[in-house]
Amino acid sequence: MTSAIEETVKALVEFESELDRAKAEVSAAMAKTMKDAMDWADAAKASAVSKAQEIASQKVAMAKAEAEAEAKKIRERGEVALKGFEDSITRHRAKAAELAASRLLGESP
């Protein structure tokens, strides 16, 4: 009977040892799974950030091109308006000089 008890205790000790080994393997597998998941999450995050930066750069480039085109149009309109103003000044300069001279000389227009 003691031999049966000793065999049972020995079997239980071996079972407990196997159970501890299985727990350790499960724990290691969980740790590896967590590490793999974290690595995947970091890679996905880096990819998302990279894509977002690429999209943002494209949008900034498009906005810059649109702003430059609008600025060019405004500058061209300003140059046309300035040219018209300068032409008007040139056309009226002689008449203004005549009016000023006649006023200074006391002549009425």
C-alpha positions as CSV (number, residue, x, y, z in Angstrom):
1,M,0.0,0.0,0.0
2,T,2.8,2.4,0.8
3,S,4.2,1.7,-2.6
4,A,0.9,2.7,-4.2
5,I,0.8,5.9,-2.1
6,E,4.5,6.6,-3.0
7,E,3.6,6.0,-6.7
8,T,0.6,8.3,-6.5
9,V,2.6,11.0,-4.7
10,K,5.4,10.6,-7.3
11,A,2.8,10.8,-10.1
12,L,1.3,13.9,-8.5
13,V,4.7,15.5,-8.2
14,E,5.4,14.8,-11.8
15,F,2.0,16.1,-12.8
16,E,2.6,19.3,-10.8
17,S,6.0,19.7,-12.4
18,E,4.5,19.3,-15.9
19,L,1.7,21.7,-14.9
20,D,4.3,24.3,-13.8
21,R,6.2,23.8,-17.1
22,A,3.0,24.2,-19.1
23,K,2.2,27.4,-17.1
24,A,5.7,28.7,-17.8
25,E,5.2,28.0,-21.5
26,V,1.8,29.7,-21.6
27,S,3.3,32.7,-19.7
28,A,6.2,32.8,-22.3
29,A,3.8,32.5,-25.2
30,M,1.6,35.3,-23.7
31,A,4.6,37.5,-23.3
32,K,5.7,36.8,-26.9
33,T,2.2,37.5,-28.2
34,M,2.0,40.8,-26.3
35,K,5.5,41.8,-27.7
36,D,4.4,40.8,-31.2
37,A,1.2,42.8,-30.8
38,M,3.0,45.8,-29.5
39,D,5.5,45.6,-32.3
40,W,2.6,45.4,-34.8
41,A,0.9,48.3,-33.2
42,D,4.1,50.4,-33.3
43,A,4.6,49.5,-37.0
44,A,0.9,50.4,-37.8
45,K,1.3,53.7,-35.9
46,A,4.5,54.6,-37.8
47,S,2.8,53.7,-41.1
48,A,-0.3,55.8,-40.2
49,V,1.9,58.8,-39.1
50,S,3.9,58.5,-42.3
51,K,0.8,58.4,-44.5
52,A,-0.7,61.3,-42.6
53,Q,2.5,63.3,-43.1
54,E,2.5,62.5,-46.8
55,I,-1.1,63.6,-47.1
56,A,-0.5,66.7,-45.2
57,S,2.5,67.5,-47.3
58,Q,0.5,67.1,-50.5
59,K,-2.3,69.3,-49.1
60,V,0.2,72.0,-48.1
61,A,1.8,71.9,-51.5
62,M,-1.6,72.2,-53.2
63,A,-2.6,75.1,-50.9
64,K,0.7,76.8,-51.6
65,A,0.3,76.4,-55.3
66,E,-3.3,77.8,-55.1
67,A,-2.1,80.7,-52.9
68,E,0.7,81.5,-55.3
69,A,-1.7,81.4,-58.3
70,E,-4.1,83.7,-56.5
71,A,-1.3,86.1,-55.4
72,K,-0.1,86.2,-59.1
73,K,-3.6,87.1,-60.2
74,I,-3.9,89.8,-57.5
75,R,-0.4,91.2,-58.4
76,E,-1.4,91.3,-62.1
77,R,-4.7,93.1,-61.4
78,G,-2.7,95.5,-59.2
79,E,-0.2,96.1,-62.0
80,V,-3.0,96.7,-64.5
81,A,-4.7,99.2,-62.1
82,L,-1.4,100.9,-61.4
83,K,-0.7,101.2,-65.1
84,G,-4.1,102.7,-65.6
85,F,-3.5,105.2,-62.8
86,E,-0.1,106.1,-64.2
87,D,-1.6,106.6,-67.6
88,S,-4.3,108.8,-66.2
89,I,-1.7,110.9,-64.3
90,T,0.3,111.2,-67.5
91,R,-2.8,112.2,-69.5
92,H,-3.8,114.8,-67.0
93,R,-0.4,116.2,-66.0
94,A,-0.3,118.8,-68.8
95,K,-3.8,120.0,-68.1
96,A,-3.0,120.2,-64.4
97,A,0.2,122.1,-65.0
98,E,-1.7,124.6,-67.2
99,L,-4.4,125.0,-64.5
100,A,-1.8,125.5,-61.8
101,A,0.1,128.1,-63.9
102,S,-3.0,130.0,-64.8
103,R,-4.1,130.1,-61.1
104,L,-0.6,131.3,-60.1
105,L,-0.7,134.0,-62.7
106,G,-4.1,135.0,-61.6
107,E,-5.8,134.0,-64.7
108,S,-9.2,132.3,-64.5
109,P,-9.6,129.0,-66.3
